[in-house]
Amino acid sequence: MSDEPSRCVRFFGGPLDGRVQEIGDAEPVPGTVIRHIHLHGGPKIETRYELGLTESGWEYRVATAQHEPEPDGLR
């Protein structure tokens, strides 16, 4: 068995929970945050996932909510 981490990443939590995705050719960077935006009949739902490397491989976990000001300064 290789000591090199798998080229796949698993999602934990949120709407992508359980999904497995291949990592592209670029070197993955722990701490990278991606956004998943779900559009449906109601309001837009945005979920952020943070990339990490564990003993079992790469994983995206739901990131803690960050309250960023809206572009017009309103929340």
Backbone as a chain_set.jsonl record, in Angstrom:
{"seq": "MSDEPSRCVRFFGGPLDGRVQEIGDAEPVPGTVIRHIHLHGGPKIETRYELGLTESGWEYRVATAQHEPEPDGLR", "coords": {"N": [[0.839, -1.183, 0.0], [0.488, 2.249, -0.714], [2.105, 5.177, 0.66], [1.222, 7.533, -0.204], [-1.393, 9.957, -0.311], [-4.812, 9.303, -1.298], [-6.2, 10.188, -4.512], [-8.708, 11.148, -4.358], [-11.472, 12.902, -2.875], [-13.599, 13.128, -0.063], [-16.835, 14.274, 0.91], [-18.183, 15.73, 3.862], [-21.031, 16.343, 5.689], [-23.646, 18.84, 5.196], [-25.277, 19.507, 1.981], [-23.787, 17.96, 0.196], [-22.963, 15.7, 1.487], [-21.331, 12.633, 1.839], [-20.627, 12.412, -0.825], [-18.142, 11.579, -3.245], [-15.278, 12.743, -4.846], [-12.972, 13.147, -7.52], [-9.69, 14.468, -7.183], [-8.255, 17.088, -8.967], [-5.463, 17.639, -11.278], [-3.927, 19.619, -10.085], [-2.034, 20.352, -7.14], [-3.524, 19.545, -4.092], [-4.454, 21.841, -1.492], [-4.398, 22.025, 1.914], [-6.946, 23.547, 3.883], [-8.118, 25.005, 1.903], [-11.075, 26.561, 0.792], [-14.202, 25.818, -0.551], [-17.22, 26.76, -2.279], [-20.559, 25.646, -2.341], [-23.377, 26.18, -4.143], [-26.783, 26.052, -3.966], [-29.499, 26.242, -5.979], [-32.942, 26.705, -6.117], [-36.547, 26.592, -5.968], [-36.88, 28.286, -3.809], [-35.04, 30.489, -1.608], [-31.53, 31.141, -2.342], [-29.162, 28.748, -1.337], [-26.166, 28.571, 0.29], [-23.308, 26.675, 0.88], [-20.298, 26.189, 2.569], [-17.254, 24.443, 2.242], [-14.378, 23.081, 3.778], [-11.134, 22.034, 2.917], [-9.245, 19.271, 4.028], [-6.568, 17.136, 5.212], [-6.559, 13.912, 6.366], [-5.801, 10.937, 8.304], [-7.152, 9.036, 6.89], [-7.376, 10.096, 4.371], [-8.059, 12.722, 1.898], [-10.481, 15.2, 2.698], [-13.506, 17.11, 2.53], [-15.0, 19.204, 4.777], [-17.924, 20.647, 6.227], [-17.589, 24.065, 6.54], [-17.194, 26.39, 9.243], [-19.66, 28.874, 9.821], [-19.211, 32.071, 8.446], [-19.714, 35.41, 8.98], [-19.937, 37.56, 6.598], [-19.848, 40.907, 5.488], [-22.434, 42.155, 3.392], [-22.158, 43.309, -0.032], [-23.313, 45.89, -0.127], [-23.177, 46.674, 2.452], [-25.197, 45.823, 4.105], [-26.755, 43.297, 6.161]], "CA": [[0.0, 0.0, 0.0], [1.273, 3.465, -0.87], [1.976, 6.206, 1.688], [0.684, 8.715, -0.867], [-2.843, 10.06, -0.133], [-5.676, 9.036, -2.448], [-6.505, 11.35, -5.364], [-10.134, 11.405, -4.207], [-11.85, 13.644, -1.68], [-14.951, 12.813, 0.396], [-17.53, 15.394, 1.54], [-18.853, 15.426, 5.116], [-21.983, 17.363, 6.098], [-24.276, 19.656, 4.172], [-25.975, 18.824, 0.889], [-22.898, 17.062, -0.555], [-22.525, 14.654, 2.405], [-21.152, 11.3, 1.275], [-20.142, 12.472, -2.206], [-16.705, 11.391, -3.452], [-14.893, 13.441, -6.078], [-11.539, 13.075, -7.807], [-8.929, 15.709, -7.091], [-7.636, 17.362, -10.258], [-4.015, 17.537, -11.383], [-3.286, 20.593, -9.2], [-1.759, 19.85, -5.796], [-4.506, 20.045, -3.133], [-3.896, 22.661, -0.417], [-5.253, 21.995, 3.095], [-7.487, 24.848, 4.254], [-8.84, 25.577, 0.777], [-12.518, 26.581, 1.007], [-15.026, 25.896, -1.757], [-18.629, 27.055, -2.024], [-21.571, 24.923, -3.104], [-24.576, 27.007, -4.155], [-27.956, 25.289, -4.386], [-30.592, 27.096, -6.422], [-34.202, 25.982, -6.231], [-37.676, 27.5, -5.974], [-36.789, 29.215, -2.686], [-33.823, 31.302, -1.594], [-30.249, 30.503, -2.634], [-28.518, 28.158, -0.166], [-24.726, 28.47, 0.07], [-22.596, 25.878, 1.874], [-18.845, 26.243, 2.384], [-16.528, 23.252, 2.667], [-12.941, 23.307, 3.93], [-10.353, 20.854, 2.579], [-8.268, 18.842, 5.026], [-5.966, 15.819, 5.007], [-6.602, 13.095, 7.576], [-5.153, 9.637, 8.125], [-7.899, 8.257, 5.897], [-7.334, 10.741, 3.061], [-8.552, 14.085, 1.75], [-11.911, 15.366, 2.938], [-14.104, 18.436, 2.655], [-15.968, 19.278, 5.867], [-18.658, 21.909, 6.252], [-16.826, 25.098, 7.242], [-17.988, 27.191, 10.165], [-20.267, 30.05, 9.175], [-18.528, 33.351, 8.591], [-20.613, 36.495, 8.617], [-19.253, 38.558, 5.801], [-20.789, 41.959, 5.118], [-22.917, 42.186, 2.017], [-21.488, 44.384, -0.765], [-23.869, 47.213, 0.164], [-23.021, 46.923, 3.875], [-26.331, 45.273, 4.845], [-26.697, 41.865, 6.476]], "C": [[0.877, 1.238, 0.0], [1.041, 4.418, 0.298], [1.367, 7.472, 1.114], [-0.836, 8.768, -0.679], [-3.595, 9.79, -1.436], [-5.932, 10.32, -3.226], [-8.005, 11.634, -5.356], [-10.375, 12.165, -2.908], [-13.308, 13.298, -1.357], [-15.53, 14.027, 1.104], [-18.253, 14.918, 2.795], [-19.742, 16.604, 5.507], [-22.577, 18.095, 4.914], [-24.898, 18.837, 3.06], [-25.098, 17.854, 0.091], [-22.411, 15.882, 0.291], [-22.47, 13.294, 1.724], [-20.623, 11.283, -0.151], [-18.629, 12.284, -2.239], [-16.371, 11.988, -4.81], [-13.39, 13.287, -6.274], [-10.906, 14.447, -7.67], [-8.226, 15.887, -8.431], [-6.122, 17.231, -10.206], [-3.278, 18.5, -10.455], [-3.101, 19.979, -7.812], [-2.788, 20.411, -4.82], [-3.826, 20.783, -1.977], [-4.85, 22.607, 0.777], [-5.686, 23.41, 3.477], [-8.225, 25.541, 3.126], [-10.345, 25.478, 1.049], [-13.211, 26.689, -0.345], [-16.458, 26.195, -1.334], [-19.493, 26.187, -2.91], [-22.832, 25.766, -3.0], [-25.711, 26.186, -4.75], [-29.066, 26.271, -4.724], [-31.835, 26.229, -6.612], [-35.321, 27.008, -6.205], [-37.634, 28.544, -4.87], [-35.515, 30.033, -2.757], [-32.574, 30.469, -1.902], [-29.663, 29.972, -1.32], [-27.042, 27.959, -0.496], [-24.1, 27.695, 1.224], [-21.113, 25.953, 1.556], [-18.216, 24.989, 2.975], [-15.04, 23.578, 2.726], [-12.197, 21.991, 3.732], [-9.345, 20.544, 3.685], [-7.741, 17.459, 4.678], [-5.96, 15.084, 6.339], [-5.86, 11.791, 7.3], [-5.86, 8.797, 7.066], [-7.978, 8.925, 4.532], [-7.858, 12.166, 3.09], [-10.04, 14.124, 2.036], [-12.284, 16.842, 2.998], [-15.126, 18.346, 3.776], [-16.652, 20.629, 5.826], [-17.867, 22.889, 7.11], [-17.758, 25.864, 8.182], [-18.49, 28.435, 9.442], [-19.451, 31.297, 9.476], [-19.505, 34.418, 8.138], [-19.829, 37.569, 7.911], [-20.254, 39.645, 5.441], [-21.191, 41.85, 3.654], [-22.239, 43.348, 1.305], [-22.02, 45.783, -0.46], [-23.8, 47.561, 1.655], [-24.161, 46.395, 4.727], [-26.11, 43.808, 5.132], [-28.029, 41.244, 6.218]], "O": [[1.915, 1.257, 0.662], [-0.052, 4.475, 0.86], [1.029, 8.391, 1.861], [-1.511, 7.755, -0.862], [-3.076, 10.02, -2.529], [-5.885, 11.413, -2.662], [-8.512, 12.295, -6.262], [-9.586, 12.082, -1.967], [-14.143, 13.189, -2.255], [-14.817, 14.733, 1.817], [-18.859, 13.847, 2.804], [-19.264, 17.73, 5.642], [-22.093, 17.994, 3.787], [-25.033, 17.619, 3.176], [-25.628, 17.004, -0.624], [-21.533, 15.138, -0.146], [-23.443, 12.857, 1.108], [-20.209, 10.23, -0.637], [-17.918, 12.774, -1.361], [-17.081, 11.773, -5.793], [-12.626, 13.297, -5.308], [-11.518, 15.462, -8.002], [-7.663, 14.933, -8.968], [-5.565, 16.768, -9.211], [-2.137, 18.24, -10.074], [-3.924, 19.178, -7.369], [-2.925, 21.63, -4.717], [-2.746, 20.391, -1.538], [-5.982, 23.083, 0.683], [-4.896, 24.351, 3.406], [-8.888, 26.554, 3.35], [-10.832, 24.435, 1.485], [-12.863, 27.53, -1.174], [-16.862, 25.927, -0.202], [-19.201, 26.009, -4.093], [-23.308, 26.039, -1.899], [-25.622, 25.692, -5.874], [-29.518, 27.034, -3.87], [-31.768, 25.151, -7.202], [-35.062, 28.195, -6.404], [-38.286, 29.583, -4.979], [-34.968, 30.249, -3.839], [-32.571, 29.249, -1.741], [-29.67, 30.673, -0.308], [-26.705, 27.26, -1.452], [-24.325, 28.009, 2.393], [-20.714, 25.799, 0.402], [-18.59, 24.534, 4.056], [-14.504, 24.256, 1.85], [-12.571, 20.963, 4.298], [-8.682, 21.44, 4.207], [-8.38, 16.704, 3.946], [-5.416, 15.58, 7.326], [-5.354, 11.573, 6.2], [-5.241, 7.949, 6.423], [-8.591, 8.373, 3.618], [-8.074, 12.745, 4.155], [-10.778, 13.208, 1.672], [-11.512, 17.691, 3.443], [-16.022, 17.503, 3.732], [-16.05, 21.632, 5.443], [-17.518, 22.592, 8.253], [-18.96, 25.966, 7.937], [-17.817, 28.972, 8.562], [-19.056, 31.541, 10.616], [-20.058, 34.34, 7.041], [-19.147, 38.381, 8.536], [-21.401, 39.337, 5.119], [-20.382, 41.496, 2.796], [-21.785, 44.286, 1.961], [-21.27, 46.757, -0.523], [-24.298, 48.605, 2.077], [-24.11, 46.504, 5.952], [-25.356, 43.143, 4.423], [-28.199, 40.041, 6.419]]}, "num_chains": 1, "name": "protein.A"}
